[in-house]
Amino acid sequence: MKVEPIFDLESLVDEVLTRYPEKVLEYKSGSSEAFEFLVKEILKFSQGKANPIRVRALLVSKI
């Protein structure tokens, strides 16, 4: 069983969405590159500790 690190993933996602509203608009217009950029930024903010699958799922639900 993998132990999840203790940090607020939802807050990280919110922070990245707030910092990069243009990437959100690009993603909504069909840009998969913009989505990947947002995922990478969230992983960077978490110092690589966030689960990429959870990041993607949460990001999709928030956009």
Summary of the structure (lengths in Angstrom):
residues: 63
radius of gyration: 11.4
end to end distance: 29.8
largest distance: 38.0
contacts: 155
relative contact order: 0.22
helix: 70%
strand: 0%
